[in-house]
Amino acid sequence: MTQSQKAITFKELHQGTRLLLLPNIWDGLSARLIESLGFSAIATASISLAAVNGFHDGEKIPFDLLLKRVSTITHSVNLPVTVDFESGYAGDLTLLRENVKRLLDTGIVGINIEDSQANQIDLTSVFDNCKRIETIKDEAEKFGVDLFVNARTDVYLRTKGKTALCEVLERGIAYQNAGADCIYPILIHNYDDISSLIQSLIIPINVLLIKPLADLRKLEKLGVKRVSLGPGTLKYMLTKVRNMVVDLQNYNTDTFLIEDMITHDFLANLIP
């Protein structure tokens, strides 16, 4: 598929009856693993991609290095790739427009863009973030790709209760009107709030998989279209390694040997 065709396919994946599940990855090998298991799309996580390259989250990884790593991912798989763009690595719309073009040059078809910025306490104003979404969509249109914009709002990171839901609804409607293709209220944590959002918005909802929202079938029945793991994939892998090597320190090999490992051939086939 061409980049434009992948963009169309990715958008269609948000319109079916089944959840679009995204176990977020960080490099070409992890992307190839997800592809080999039959998933429909690839998503990066900003924390994971930064961490495996030696940086903290919050746009600490240099943008040029991010582009290089994303390009490796898009060229490793034949699936649509969406990238966690954080707040766009830009303090103004001119630089944001240039960064979007450079990111599109890597072959991606979707992004997460959030309404908070590194080193700022307050969320970006609704007006300013709508302008950012409009700029992103405009630049993508000029590029010739219907870029899927997943507008992440960080309200639940800072506010609790009914006040949070009201603000998420306000921002969700505004972002929808500005051209966002999906709303991502990160850390939303109860089914009632999710149901309220779905009833109030036209565009799909992206939910982060956390313990209070562990019932995927219930999320699907409510009308959630997309569930992502964020840094959860990398954390899970590191947790398994940590537990195994701690056991080895105590001369316990059970954790290492109890599971059937992938074969050498399987690993070799993950390498392009």
C-alpha positions in Angstrom: 0.0 0.0 0.0 1.0 3.6 -0.6 1.2 6.0 2.3 -2.1 7.5 1.3 -3.7 4.1 1.1 -2.4 3.2 4.5 -4.0 6.4 5.9 -7.4 5.4 4.5 -7.0 1.9 5.9 -6.0 3.3 9.3 -9.1 5.5 9.4 -11.3 2.6 8.5 -9.9 0.6 11.4 -11.6 3.1 13.7 -15.0 2.6 12.1 -15.6 -1.2 12.6 -17.4 -3.0 15.3 -14.2 -4.5 16.8 -11.7 -2.7 19.0 -8.5 -1.5 17.3 -5.9 -2.8 19.8 -2.5 -1.1 19.8 0.3 -2.6 21.9 2.6 0.4 21.5 6.1 -0.3 20.3 9.5 1.4 20.2 11.6 0.0 17.3 11.6 -2.0 14.1 11.9 -5.4 15.9 9.0 -4.8 18.2 7.0 -3.5 15.3 7.7 -6.6 13.3 6.6 -8.8 16.2 3.2 -7.0 16.4 2.8 -7.3 12.6 3.7 -11.0 12.6 1.0 -11.7 15.2 -1.8 -10.3 12.9 -2.4 -6.9 14.3 -3.8 -4.3 11.9 -1.6 -1.2 12.8 1.5 -0.1 14.6 1.7 2.6 17.2 4.7 4.1 19.0 4.7 5.3 22.7 6.8 8.4 23.4 8.0 7.1 26.8 9.1 3.8 25.3 10.8 5.2 22.3 12.6 7.8 24.3 13.7 5.3 27.1 15.2 2.7 24.8 17.3 5.5 23.2 18.5 6.8 26.6 16.2 9.8 27.1 13.4 10.7 29.5 9.8 11.4 28.2 8.7 15.0 27.5 10.3 15.7 24.1 13.8 15.0 25.6 14.7 12.8 22.7 16.1 15.0 19.9 13.5 15.4 17.1 16.1 14.3 14.4 16.7 11.1 16.3 13.0 10.5 16.7 12.5 10.9 12.9 15.3 8.4 12.3 13.8 5.8 14.6 10.3 6.3 13.2 11.6 5.9 9.7 13.2 2.6 10.7 9.8 1.5 12.1 7.8 2.5 9.0 10.3 0.8 6.7 10.2 -2.4 8.8 6.5 -3.2 8.4 3.7 -3.0 5.8 1.1 -1.7 8.2 -0.1 1.8 8.9 2.1 3.5 11.6 0.9 6.1 14.0 3.4 8.1 16.1 3.2 9.7 19.5 4.1 13.3 18.6 3.8 14.6 22.2 3.1 18.3 21.8 4.7 18.6 18.4 8.2 19.6 19.4 7.2 23.2 18.6 6.4 26.4 20.4 4.8 28.0 17.4 2.6 27.0 14.4 5.4 27.6 11.9 7.7 25.1 13.5 4.8 22.7 14.1 4.0 22.8 10.4 7.6 22.0 9.4 7.8 19.2 12.0 4.6 17.6 10.7 6.0 17.7 7.1 9.2 16.0 8.3 7.3 13.4 10.2 5.1 12.7 7.2 8.2 12.2 5.1 9.0 9.1 7.3 5.8 7.4 6.0 3.6 7.6 9.0 -0.2 8.0 8.7 -1.3 9.0 12.2 -0.2 11.0 15.2 -1.0 11.6 18.8 -0.9 15.3 19.7 -1.4 16.4 23.3 -2.8 19.5 24.9 0.0 19.9 27.5 3.6 20.9 26.8 6.8 20.0 28.5 7.8 22.3 31.4 4.3 24.0 31.5 1.9 23.4 34.4 -1.3 24.5 32.7 -2.8 22.8 29.7 -2.7 24.5 26.3 -5.8 26.7 25.9 -8.6 25.1 23.9 -8.3 27.9 21.3 -4.5 27.4 20.9 -4.8 23.7 20.7 -7.5 23.9 18.1 -5.2 26.1 16.0 -2.5 23.4 16.3 -4.9 20.7 15.2 -6.0 22.8 12.2 -2.4 23.5 11.3 -1.5 19.8 11.4 -4.5 18.8 9.2 -3.8 21.6 6.8 -0.1 20.6 6.3 -1.1 16.9 5.9 -3.6 17.9 3.2 -0.9 19.8 1.4 1.3 16.7 1.7 -1.4 14.6 0.2 -2.1 12.3 3.1 -5.2 12.2 5.2 -3.3 12.2 8.5 -5.2 10.6 11.4 -5.0 13.1 14.3 -5.6 11.5 17.7 -6.1 14.5 20.0 -4.9 13.6 23.5 -6.2 15.6 26.4 -4.4 15.5 29.7 -7.3 16.7 31.8 -7.6 13.5 33.8 -3.9 13.8 34.7 -4.7 17.0 36.6 -8.4 17.0 37.5 -10.7 14.5 39.2 -14.4 13.8 39.3 -17.2 15.5 37.4 -15.1 18.6 36.8 -12.7 16.5 34.7 -15.5 15.0 32.6 -17.0 18.4 31.9 -13.7 19.8 30.7 -12.9 16.7 28.6 -16.3 17.1 26.9 -15.6 20.8 26.2 -12.2 20.0 24.8 -13.4 17.0 22.9 -16.1 18.9 21.1 -13.7 21.7 20.2 -11.0 19.4 19.0 -13.6 17.5 17.0 -14.7 20.7 15.3 -11.1 21.7 14.6 -10.6 18.5 12.6 -9.4 15.9 15.0 -10.2 12.3 14.0 -10.2 10.8 17.5 -10.2 11.9 21.2 -7.8 10.4 23.7 -8.7 11.3 27.3 -5.6 9.7 28.8 -6.2 8.1 32.2 -9.9 8.2 31.9 -10.7 5.5 34.5 -14.5 4.6 34.6 -17.0 3.3 32.1 -19.7 5.9 32.9 -17.4 8.8 31.8 -16.5 6.9 28.7 -20.1 6.3 27.9 -20.9 10.0 28.3 -18.1 11.0 25.9 -19.2 8.5 23.3 -22.8 9.8 23.4 -21.5 13.4 23.1 -19.0 13.1 20.3 -19.1 12.0 16.7 -15.5 10.9 16.4 -14.1 7.8 18.0 -12.6 7.5 21.5 -9.1 6.1 22.3 -8.8 4.6 25.8 -5.6 3.7 27.6 -5.7 0.1 29.0 -5.5 0.4 32.8 -6.8 -1.9 35.6 -10.1 -0.1 36.1 -10.9 -0.6 32.4 -9.7 -4.1 32.0 -12.9 -5.5 30.4 -12.2 -5.1 26.7 -15.5 -6.6 25.7 -17.3 -4.1 27.8 -15.3 -1.2 26.2 -16.2 -2.6 22.8 -19.9 -2.8 23.7 -19.9 0.8 25.0 -18.6 1.9 21.6 -14.9 2.5 22.3 -13.1 2.1 19.0 -9.4 2.1 20.0 -7.5 0.8 23.0 -3.7 1.4 23.4 -1.2 0.3 25.9 1.1 3.4 25.9 4.3 2.4 27.8 2.7 -0.7 29.1 4.2 -3.0 26.5 7.7 -2.0 27.4 7.0 -2.0 31.1 5.6 -5.5 30.9 8.6 -6.8 29.1 11.0 -5.1 31.5 9.0 -6.5 34.5 9.3 -10.0 33.1 13.1 -9.6 32.7 13.5 -8.1 36.1 11.6 -10.9 37.8 13.6 -13.5 35.9 17.0 -12.1 36.7 16.1 -11.6 40.4 15.2 -15.3 40.6 18.5 -16.2 38.9 20.3 -14.3 41.6 18.7 -16.7 44.1 19.6 -19.7 41.9 16.0 -20.2 40.8 15.8 -21.0 37.1 12.0 -21.7 37.0 11.0 -18.2 35.8 13.5 -18.4 33.0 12.6 -21.9 31.9 8.9 -22.2 32.6 7.7 -20.6 29.4 8.2 -21.8 25.8 10.5 -19.3 24.2 10.3 -18.1 20.6 12.5 -20.1 18.3 15.7 -18.9 16.7 13.9 -19.0 13.3 11.0 -16.9 14.6 13.5 -14.3 15.8 15.4 -14.4 12.5 12.2 -13.8 10.6 11.5 -10.6 12.6 14.7 -9.1 11.1 14.0 -7.4 7.8 
